[in-house]
């Protein structure tokens, strides 16, 4: 089993930046790709970015050009650098296995709250 713990959220003004961290523990050798997801109040969870073991990255249209996903394999950590934040980025952010754009994991951690004020 793999556990994911997110951190780094907070309150920031529009246009500001935050860097989220995701530490994976457990059977990390089995991870092929990790994704960052978010869920705003009253909305469905959506994916934001993903990174594969080899370093390939993909971004949702909402995050493309503003967010950067990266990983430090030695630390079993995946990061999400978020720049030019907008109020609509306000959500709880989670990291988890990446399965597909239409199939999300069923078990989730606590996530980290990101609030962007206008």
Legacy VTK file of the C-alpha trace (Angstrom):
# vtk DataFile Version 3.0
C-alpha trace
ASCII
DATASET POLYDATA
POINTS 118 float
0.000 0.000 0.000
1.001 3.581 -0.599
0.035 6.538 1.524
0.116 10.130 0.341
0.391 13.173 2.617
-0.171 16.629 1.177
1.044 19.934 2.606
1.808 23.499 1.632
-1.634 24.970 1.187
-2.692 28.312 2.573
-4.287 31.662 1.887
-2.831 33.739 -0.912
-3.916 36.751 -2.911
-4.791 36.461 -6.566
-1.629 36.510 -8.651
0.395 34.906 -5.885
2.153 31.559 -5.709
2.184 28.454 -3.564
4.133 25.231 -3.667
2.390 22.063 -2.572
4.224 18.942 -1.488
3.122 15.332 -1.577
5.099 12.717 0.303
4.512 9.091 -0.617
5.267 6.272 1.778
4.867 2.526 1.649
5.240 0.483 -1.523
6.387 3.440 -3.592
8.187 1.188 -6.087
4.769 0.290 -7.485
3.909 3.859 -8.444
3.813 4.504 -12.179
2.376 7.984 -12.050
1.155 10.433 -9.449
-1.461 13.067 -9.997
-2.511 16.245 -8.295
-6.245 16.711 -8.017
-8.489 19.329 -6.502
-12.030 19.646 -5.279
-13.742 22.959 -4.790
-16.733 23.202 -2.484
-19.828 21.907 -4.247
-17.856 20.654 -7.232
-16.612 17.288 -8.373
-12.990 16.380 -7.922
-10.895 17.180 -10.975
-7.380 16.405 -11.990
-4.834 19.166 -12.233
-1.534 17.620 -13.290
0.262 14.304 -13.412
3.823 13.077 -13.571
5.126 9.684 -14.582
8.076 7.828 -13.148
10.186 8.792 -16.160
9.364 12.462 -15.705
6.717 12.979 -18.368
4.132 15.525 -17.258
0.628 16.446 -18.359
-1.623 19.295 -17.305
-5.302 20.010 -17.341
-6.281 23.059 -19.372
-7.065 24.925 -16.158
-3.496 24.603 -14.888
-1.483 24.639 -18.089
1.039 27.446 -18.191
0.589 28.362 -14.530
1.286 25.165 -12.590
4.358 22.961 -12.687
4.504 19.427 -11.344
7.843 17.904 -10.419
9.210 15.065 -8.355
12.175 14.217 -6.184
12.473 10.440 -6.317
15.075 10.347 -3.557
12.578 11.980 -1.213
9.494 10.185 -2.570
8.002 13.651 -2.967
5.988 15.259 -5.719
5.565 19.018 -5.870
3.029 21.322 -7.454
4.291 24.846 -8.021
1.308 27.093 -8.564
1.831 30.570 -9.983
-0.550 33.303 -11.075
-3.198 31.906 -8.790
-6.824 32.842 -9.381
-9.811 32.765 -7.017
-11.175 29.845 -9.039
-8.134 27.814 -7.978
-9.561 27.761 -4.456
-10.036 24.109 -3.516
-8.705 21.262 -1.436
-5.751 19.789 -3.294
-4.907 16.106 -3.160
-2.241 13.867 -4.577
-2.850 10.254 -5.405
-2.251 7.500 -7.905
-2.836 8.484 -11.481
-5.151 6.000 -13.192
-6.803 7.867 -16.065
-8.655 11.093 -16.774
-11.962 9.341 -16.156
-10.982 6.961 -13.365
-9.919 8.300 -10.009
-8.760 6.379 -6.935
-11.422 5.526 -4.386
-9.387 6.323 -1.267
-8.116 9.801 -0.509
-6.021 11.541 2.107
-6.782 14.764 3.928
-5.584 17.056 1.202
-4.386 20.616 1.696
-6.589 23.680 1.452
-5.683 26.410 -1.017
-7.633 29.641 -0.786
-7.062 32.447 -3.270
-8.550 35.813 -2.376
-9.481 38.393 -4.970
LINES 1 119
118 0 1 2 3 4 5 6 7 8 9 10 11 12 13 14 15 16 17 18 19 20 21 22 23 24 25 26 27 28 29 30 31 32 33 34 35 36 37 38 39 40 41 42 43 44 45 46 47 48 49 50 51 52 53 54 55 56 57 58 59 60 61 62 63 64 65 66 67 68 69 70 71 72 73 74 75 76 77 78 79 80 81 82 83 84 85 86 87 88 89 90 91 92 93 94 95 96 97 98 99 100 101 102 103 104 105 106 107 108 109 110 111 112 113 114 115 116 117
